[in-house]
Amino acid sequence: TNIGDFAILGANFNTPGRWATGDVNYDGSVNIGDFSLLAANFNLSAGDAMARGAVPEPASLSLLALAGMGLARRRRA
């Protein structure tokens, strides 16, 4: 995401849109929601976004921990 993406968004702000015209959240219009997403990802590449998305959620880690404890308890019995 770079300044060019903001230029596209600004040129199409408050209009019906699609990805190419700045509708990055796919809600059918170019608005503040799209601006917020661009701002949150400014100067990041697709690889950067993927790296951030690879972190497991705390809930997933909790479920794995519970499953591990259950397996450990089962082996002792």
Buried (B, 14 or more C-beta within 10 A) or exposed (E): BEEEBBEBBEEBBEEEBEEEBBBBBEEEBBBEEBBEBBEEBEEBEEEEEEEEEEEEEEEEEEEEEEEEEEEEEEEEE
